[in-house]
Amino acid sequence: MKNFKKNIWLIFVVAFLSPFDSVAQVKLDLPVFPVPSLSAFTPPVIKAMGFDKMNGLDLNVQTKPAGTYRTDFAAGTSMLGGSGTLLADVAKLNEKGVETVFLFNVFDFWGTVVVKADGPIKTLKHLEGRTIAAALPTTNYALFRYFATRAGVDLSKVEVQSSPVPGLVPMAVLGRVDGVQMWEPAHTVITYENNKFRGLDIVSNWKKETGFPALPYLGVAAHKDWVEANGDLILKLYKTYKAATNFILQNPEKAAKIISDSSKGKLKKNVLISLIKSDRLGINMYWGNKYPDANKAVFKAAMEIKYLKKMPSSKIAYSGP
């Protein structure tokens, strides 16, 4: 009778355990940029929906300012980076002798220059002789320089004022410059439900000129040593992010609330819903080396604007399991 009661109790406990309790979870530190970075969108969804635990992980999301993030990643203090860009955190670091790998892409590149809707600037070429504000150290600005050059803009004729990323929207609102180079979610924040501003088209010619379905930009990167030692975790991490990006695209209202709550109101729910439903968010998940020709095109663009000195090895992009 005693054994019978013991077995009944065990069955009861197992029946009411969380579905994740019986799975051995590996803890991973995952540093990311703070809001409003796009890389700050997926972690709160992952944690709120338990996508990491579903895949045998327990992600410890660490929000770090961009400067601290990049210093720690370059030094190897952080071996894994949730705000990893193909150019700054992989190609550039490898050029400096720091071996890092672009594991997988989460967001394709999207950027713009926001101008007054009723102003004289209609195309990128019209920026000549005028002043714009931009976050100069960012890879988004670096790629903007490439696209502007391709559009025939003489950048020596454009006065550029440096601004930190959080200052880009205020610069546009104050109107002290003719345009502001920015990306999402800042673009949607400033243009949502008003007709005061509009963004110049920058990236549409990429697919026309190259024929590539992707413009590799922002995802997850890691040090080569970590990659070689943690092949099994990389697939779990990919599946975790894939579940989160699918959820965001398929449930914009729920995802927007999770992201808005995590931002403590800095990003409004309705603004996020509008962004997720647009084509500007750029969610496009694939292994780092799925589109090697697209990677090479990005590297060539970086070389044209002297962001990179030479063509990186294809080995800096992960091919998947």
Secondary structure, DSSP 8 states (H G I E B T S, - for coil): -HHHHHHHHHHHHHHTS-TTTTS--EEEEEEE--TTSGGGTHHHHHHHHTHHHHTTEEEEEEE--HHHHHHHHHHTSSSEEEEEEIIIIIIHHHHTT--EEEEEEEE----EEEEETTSS--SGGGGTTSEEEE-TTSHHHHHHHHHHHHTT--GGGSEEEE--GGGHHHHHHHT-SSEEEE-TTHHHHHHTT-SSEEE---SHHHHHHH--S----EEEEEEHHHHHH-HHHHHHHHHHHHHHHHHHHH-HHHHHHHHHHHTTTSS-HHHHHHHHHSS-S-EEEEETTSSHHHHHHHHHHHHHTTS-SS---GGGB----
